[in-house]
Amino acid sequence: MRASGETGEVYVIHNLITSRYVAEAIEASGAIPVRTQVGHSLIKDRMRETGAVFGGEHSAHYYFRDFWGADNGMLAAMHLLAEFGSQDAPLSEFAASYDPYALSGEINSTVADVPAAYTRIVDAFTARGEFDELDGLTVVGAPDEGFWWFNVRPSNTEPLLRLNVEAATEPQMAAIRDEVLALIRR
């Protein structure tokens, strides 16, 4: 992958548990989304490798190339306020346009045997979607089931599994969330 600017491409980093809408919005703006593992040091490394102009995490950490790659929530807030001020719609309508999917938020479960829980999940979803192990396990549902994905990541410091789920609708998200949580917590 070339660095931003070498051939006119602009790269924007996002971690793998941000909403699908993040990559869609990056692409719609003409930039190239780059999906990374969770963690500020991993995002900063990827920003340096690609020359990305921006990196963002689901946990509200925002990194700007032109601000020395530093995490700067204030700068992100200023850009957001400038965008709010440039449109006439009510804030609730404006915000809703950037939130088209149902998200679970991160759900932490204490697990005595993390590998056994992981195996139960793999067994249950093997025929139902594509697997990705960039950071934990991400499963993207088969197209005939409608849009959904989930990620289960073990904590590096605690006996926890962290679950994030996103789907096209709230009922679909809740069904996937509950199914995976039952496997994790069994």
C-alpha positions as CSV (number, residue, x, y, z in Angstrom):
1,M,0.0,0.0,0.0
2,R,1.3,3.4,-0.9
3,A,1.3,6.4,1.4
4,S,-1.4,9.0,1.1
5,G,-0.4,11.6,-1.4
6,E,2.0,9.5,-3.4
7,T,-0.5,8.9,-6.2
8,G,-3.3,11.1,-5.0
9,E,-4.9,8.5,-2.8
10,V,-6.0,9.5,0.7
11,Y,-6.1,6.9,3.4
12,V,-8.2,7.0,6.6
13,I,-7.7,4.5,9.3
14,H,-10.5,2.9,11.4
15,N,-10.4,0.0,13.8
16,L,-12.3,-3.2,13.0
17,I,-15.2,-2.7,15.4
18,T,-16.4,0.7,14.1
19,S,-19.7,0.7,12.3
20,R,-19.8,-0.5,8.7
21,Y,-20.9,3.1,8.0
22,V,-17.5,4.4,8.8
23,A,-15.9,2.7,5.8
24,E,-18.9,3.6,3.6
25,A,-18.5,7.3,4.6
26,I,-14.8,7.2,4.0
27,E,-15.3,5.7,0.5
28,A,-18.1,8.2,-0.3
29,S,-15.7,11.1,0.5
30,G,-13.2,9.7,-2.1
31,A,-10.7,8.3,0.5
32,I,-9.6,4.8,1.0
33,P,-10.6,3.1,4.3
34,V,-7.9,1.0,6.1
35,R,-9.2,-1.4,8.7
36,T,-6.9,-2.1,11.7
37,Q,-6.8,-3.9,15.0
38,V,-8.0,-2.2,18.1
39,G,-5.5,-0.1,20.0
40,H,-3.9,3.3,19.6
41,S,-0.4,2.1,19.0
42,L,-1.6,-0.2,16.2
43,I,-3.5,2.6,14.6
44,K,-0.6,5.0,14.9
45,D,1.7,2.5,13.3
46,R,-0.7,1.9,10.4
47,M,-1.0,5.7,10.0
48,R,2.7,6.0,9.6
49,E,2.9,3.0,7.2
50,T,0.2,4.4,4.9
51,G,0.6,8.2,5.4
52,A,-3.1,8.3,6.4
53,V,-4.5,11.7,7.0
54,F,-6.7,10.5,9.9
55,G,-7.2,7.6,12.2
56,G,-10.2,6.9,14.4
57,E,-11.2,4.4,17.0
58,H,-14.6,3.3,18.2
59,S,-13.6,4.5,21.7
60,A,-13.5,8.1,20.5
61,H,-9.7,8.4,20.0
62,Y,-8.9,10.5,17.0
63,Y,-5.5,10.9,15.4
64,F,-4.6,13.6,12.8
65,R,-1.5,13.4,10.6
66,D,-1.3,17.2,10.5
67,F,-1.3,17.2,14.3
68,W,1.8,15.0,14.6
69,G,-0.4,11.9,14.7
70,A,-1.5,12.8,18.3
71,D,-4.8,11.8,19.8
72,N,-6.8,15.0,19.8
73,G,-10.5,14.9,20.8
74,M,-10.6,18.7,20.9
75,L,-9.6,19.0,17.2
76,A,-12.2,16.3,16.3
77,A,-14.9,18.2,18.2
78,M,-14.0,21.5,16.4
79,H,-14.3,19.7,13.0
80,L,-17.6,18.2,14.1
81,L,-19.0,21.6,15.3
82,A,-17.9,23.2,12.0
83,E,-19.9,20.5,10.1
84,F,-22.9,21.0,12.4
85,G,-22.8,24.8,11.7
86,S,-22.7,24.3,7.9
87,Q,-26.2,22.7,7.7
88,D,-29.7,23.7,8.5
89,A,-31.2,20.3,9.7
90,P,-31.9,19.7,13.4
91,L,-29.0,18.1,15.1
92,S,-31.1,14.9,15.8
93,E,-31.8,14.5,12.0
94,F,-28.2,15.3,11.1
95,A,-26.9,12.7,13.6
96,A,-29.4,10.0,12.5
97,S,-28.1,10.2,9.0
98,Y,-24.7,9.0,10.2
99,D,-26.2,6.1,12.2
100,P,-28.1,3.8,9.8
101,Y,-27.3,0.5,11.4
102,A,-28.1,-1.1,14.8
103,L,-25.1,-1.5,17.1
104,S,-24.8,-3.5,20.3
105,G,-21.9,-1.5,21.8
106,E,-19.1,-3.4,23.4
107,I,-20.3,-6.1,25.8
108,N,-17.8,-7.7,28.1
109,S,-18.2,-11.2,29.5
110,T,-16.1,-12.8,32.2
111,V,-15.2,-16.2,30.8
112,A,-13.4,-19.0,32.7
113,D,-12.3,-20.8,29.5
114,V,-11.8,-18.3,26.6
115,P,-10.6,-20.9,24.1
116,A,-13.6,-23.1,24.7
117,A,-16.0,-20.2,24.2
118,Y,-14.2,-19.2,21.1
119,T,-14.5,-22.8,19.7
120,R,-18.3,-22.8,20.5
121,I,-18.7,-19.6,18.4
122,V,-16.6,-21.0,15.5
123,D,-18.6,-24.2,15.5
124,A,-21.9,-22.4,15.5
125,F,-21.1,-19.9,12.8
126,T,-18.9,-21.9,10.4
127,A,-21.5,-22.3,7.7
128,R,-23.2,-18.9,8.3
129,G,-20.6,-16.3,7.3
130,E,-17.0,-15.3,6.4
131,F,-14.4,-15.4,9.2
132,D,-11.6,-12.9,9.7
133,E,-9.0,-13.1,12.5
134,L,-7.4,-9.7,12.2
135,D,-8.2,-9.1,15.9
136,G,-10.1,-11.8,17.6
137,L,-12.8,-13.3,15.5
138,T,-15.0,-11.3,13.1
139,V,-17.8,-13.1,11.4
140,V,-19.7,-11.4,8.5
141,G,-23.0,-12.9,7.8
142,A,-23.8,-14.5,4.5
143,P,-25.7,-12.2,2.1
144,D,-28.9,-14.3,2.3
145,E,-29.2,-13.6,6.0
146,G,-29.2,-9.8,5.5
147,F,-26.4,-7.5,6.7
148,W,-24.8,-8.4,10.1
149,W,-21.4,-8.9,11.6
150,F,-19.9,-9.5,15.0
151,N,-16.4,-9.4,16.6
152,V,-15.3,-11.3,19.7
153,R,-11.9,-10.4,21.1
154,P,-10.2,-11.7,24.2
155,S,-8.9,-9.0,26.6
156,N,-5.2,-8.8,26.8
157,T,-5.3,-8.2,30.6
158,E,-8.5,-9.9,32.0
159,P,-10.4,-13.2,31.5
160,L,-12.9,-11.4,29.3
161,L,-14.3,-11.7,25.8
162,R,-15.5,-8.5,24.3
163,L,-18.4,-8.7,21.9
164,N,-19.5,-6.1,19.3
165,V,-22.4,-6.7,17.0
166,E,-23.9,-4.7,14.1
167,A,-26.8,-5.5,11.8
168,A,-29.2,-3.8,9.4
169,T,-32.0,-3.8,12.0
170,E,-32.4,-3.7,15.7
171,P,-34.2,-7.1,15.9
172,Q,-31.5,-8.8,13.7
173,M,-28.7,-7.2,15.9
174,A,-30.4,-8.4,19.1
175,A,-30.8,-12.0,17.7
176,I,-27.2,-12.3,16.7
177,R,-26.0,-10.6,20.0
178,D,-28.1,-13.0,22.1
179,E,-27.0,-16.0,20.2
180,V,-23.3,-15.2,20.5
181,L,-23.6,-14.2,24.2
182,A,-25.3,-17.5,25.0
183,L,-22.3,-19.3,23.4
184,I,-19.8,-17.1,25.3
185,R,-21.5,-17.5,28.7
186,R,-22.4,-21.2,28.5
